[in-house]
């Protein structure tokens, strides 16, 4: 077996990918309850889209793995804000307010988690307006967020032959031994918010169509989720993937990048879209395209392999966040 085939096999067996697949059974209980007159799309995108006057409200929630909260309470609190904010920006919106769910066995841990959340709110300019605290319980943290948008990037709007752009902030470093690329804690709030502002601008100029933020499923897992949302497959060229020089490809493809988005755009718009990211110091490149086939194919130089068959695998149909 070649090194490329070994890489694909390793990615297919990644635990984070299987965690995404586990959502299908419980979410089926809400299959007939997702719309009472205001919701635009079924559950499955990074955030729910609710019609509100002439705008849209975007609503999402996210939780942090309990093991990370136990080991790194401050970082977990910080990431709980970052991941929820990314859900809103991935939809072409701007965050408006946030609440949290916090549990902790002791005061010291609860304060560390709260300090992390507070730093995330300061960096991103998002008010934390309330939540619920459970003392003397196992460590845990989750956030829920509401945002607003005049135009939305819906993951269901990808079309065959649209180009796929990966946009990632490569300026940073791996956070300790975890599969996290820290590209955010070392920059100012103004710079961070400017980097994120590219997403609503792409929505408002109609340069972006479908989008998802890169989650703990990694770049390829997130890309497969976008393709599934749009009823498509994808062809991906690893040779075009933005990547830090200091991280090996197999590690990078499974890493949470801090700032990272996958978008589908029309052929001919790629230079303008990539320029918008580059102006904010974000690495961006066309890494492939959506296809009519429901298969996600990965290419590296002369080799090609099936990463996922979306006729058989279910990732996000019925997921929110």
N, C-alpha and C positions, 0 to 999 in steps of 0.2 A: 504494500500500500504506500502510495506517495505521501510526502509531507502535506500536500494540499488536501488529499483525501482524509488524512488523519485530522487535519484542522476542521474540516466540515463535520466529520464524525463527532469530534469533541464539542463543537458548537451545537449540534443537534441534541446532545445529551445534557446540555447545560441546565442546571437546576432552575435558574431564573425563568427559562422558557417554559418549563413544566408548571411553574407557579402560575403563569398566565393561563395555561390551558385549564387549570383547576377551577376557573371562575364559572364555567358553563353550567354545571348542575345547580348551584344556588341561584344564579341570576335568572334561570328559567322561571322561577316563581314570580318574577316581575314582568313577564313577557306581555301581559295584557294590561299593565298598569303604568306604562311609561308616558302616556299622553292623555291628559284630560282637557286638551284644547289649546295649550300654549307651546308645547314642545315641538321643535323642528325635526329632529332625527331620533330614531330609536337609540336606546342605550348602546354605547360602543365606542364613542369618541373620547378624546381627552377630557372634555367637559360637556355637560348638557347645554343645549342651546334653547333658550326660552324667549319667545317673542315678547317685547315690552315696548308699547307705543311704536316709535319709528326706529328703535334700536333693538339690540339683543342683550339679554342677561346670560352670562356664562357661569355655570355652577358646577363645582367639582370638589372632591375630597381625596386625601391621600394619607396613608399610614406608613410608618417606618418599621422595619423588621425588629421584633423584640430583642433579638440578640445584640443588634447594633445599639439599641437604646441602653441596654445593660452595660455594654462595654464602653461606649462613647456617648454619654448622655448629652453633653453640650453639642457635639457634632450632629447627633440625631435630631435634636431640637432645631438646629440651624437648617438641616436638610429637609425637615418637614415643611418649612416655609418655602424653600427653594423649589421643591418638586411640585407643590400646589400652584405656585406662581407660574411655573413653566407650562402647566396644563392650560392656563388662561392665555398666555402668550402664544402657545401653539395653535390656538383657535383664532388668532388674529385680534385678541382682545387686550384690555388693560385691566389689571387687578384693581378692585374697589375696596374690599374689606375681607377680613379673615377671622375665623374663630378656631379654637383648638380643643382637643381632648387630651388631657395629661393625667397619667397615673404614676405613682412613685412609692417605693417602700419607706422613704425617709425624706426629710426636709432638704438635706444637702443635694440629693439627686434631683429633686423637683426643681430646685433653684437653678441647677446646671442646665436642665432641659429648657427651662423658661428663659435663661440667659441666651441660649442658642437661638431660640425662636425670636427673641427680641433683637438679636443681631441681624438675623435674616430680614426681619421687618424693617429695620433701619436701612439696610443695604438696598432693599427693593422699594422702599417708600410705601409700604402697605400697612395700614392700621390694623392692629390686633384688637378687636372690639368685644371679645368675650370668649366663653368656652365652658368647659366642665372639668373639675379636678377631683380625682379619686385618690386620697391619701392611703398609705399603708397597704398598697396593692403592688403587683408586679410592675416594673418600669414599662411605660408605653407612651407613645405620642402620635397624634394624628392631627391634621388640619383640614378645615373645609374653607373654601374660598368662593367669592363671587366677583365677577368681572363684567365689564361692559364692552360692547363692540358695535360699530356701525356696519361693518362687513365681517364675515366670518370665513375662516379657513376650515372647511369641513373635510374630514378624512374620507367621507363618502364620495367626494367630487373628483377623485383621481380618474383618469381616462387612459386607455391603452395608447402607447406611443408618447405620452408625456414623459419628460425627463425627470429624473430623481436627483435632487441636490442634497448633499449632506453638509450642514453648517455646524462647525464645532470650534470652540475656543481652545486652541492648543497651548496657549500661554498659561502654564501652571505646573502642577506636580501631583504625583499620586499621593493620596491621603493615607499615610502610614502603610499598613500592609493590606488595606481594603481595596476592593475593586472600584474605587472612586477616583476620578480625576478632579482635583480641586483647582478650578480656574476662576473662583469668585471671591475668596476671602481677602485677596491682596489688592483689590481695586476699589476705587471710590464709588459711592452710590450713584453719582452722576454718570460715570463711565459704564457701570453695570446696567443702569436703566437705559442708557443709550444703545447698548448692545441688544437688549431685549426689544427695544422700540422698532427694530427692523421688521419684526413679525407683523404687528398691526399695519405698518406702512405697506408691506407686501399685500396684505388683505385689501387695504383701501385703494391701492392702485391696480388691483386685479392681476398682479404679476404672479401671485401664489394661488394655488387651487386647493390641494389637499396638503395637510401637514400633521405631524405628530412630534412631540418632544421625545428625545431618546431616553428611555426609561431603563430600569435595571435589567430588562430583557436584552440590552445591548443594541448596537446599531442595526444588525441584521434582524434581530427579533422585532425591533420597532418598525423597521421597513416592511417586514412581513405583515405586521398588524395594519399598516397603512394600506398595503395591497389588498388584504382581506376586506377591510372596510369598503374599498372601492370596487370589489368584485373582480379584481385583476390578479395577475401574477407579476413577476419582475425579473429582470436580468441585471445582474450587478457585477461590476468589474472591480476587484479588490485593488488593482493597480492604481485606481484613481481615488482611493479612500484617503481623506485627510487623517493624518496620524502623527502623534509626537514621535520624534526620533528615539526617545528614551524608552518607549514601550513596544514590546513585541506585538505583532499583529494579532495573535490568538488571544493575548491578554486585552488588547485594546478593543476588540470586537465584543468582549463580554463586560466592558467597563461602563459605569455610569459617568458621563463626561461633565456633569455640572451644568455647562451650557452646551446644548446640542439639540438640533432639530433636523428632521427629514421633511422635504417638501417636494411636491410634484408641480412642475411648471411647463409651459408650452415651449416647444422648440423655437428658438429665435430670441427668447427672453433671458437665456442663461447668462449672457455677459452683464446685463443690467442687474439681475438678481445677485450674482456673485459680487459685483462691484459694491452693492449696498452693504453686504456683509464685510467685505474687505475694508471698507471705509471705517468700520467699527473695530477692526482688528480681529475679525473672525475668519478662520479658514473655511472656505466653501468650494465645492467642486461638484460637477456632474459625475455621479457614480454609476449611472445606469438608466433604465427606463421601466415604465409599467408596460405590461404585455396582456394580450387577450387570454393567453394560457393562465390557468390558476396555479402555475408552478413558480416557485422562487428559485432561480438558477444563479449560481455563483461562479464567476470565472476568475482565473488567475493565470496570466500569460497564456499558455497553450492548453491548460486544463480547465474543465468545466464539471460541475456537480450539482445535483439537486439538493437544495437546502431544506425546502418544505413544499409539500403538495397541499395546497389550500382547499382542494376538493375533499381531503380526508382530515386535515388538522383544523381545529377550531381554536382561535386565539382570543379574539376580542368581540365577536358578535355577541352582544349582551354584556359588554363591560363598560364601565364608566371610570376612567382614570387609570 
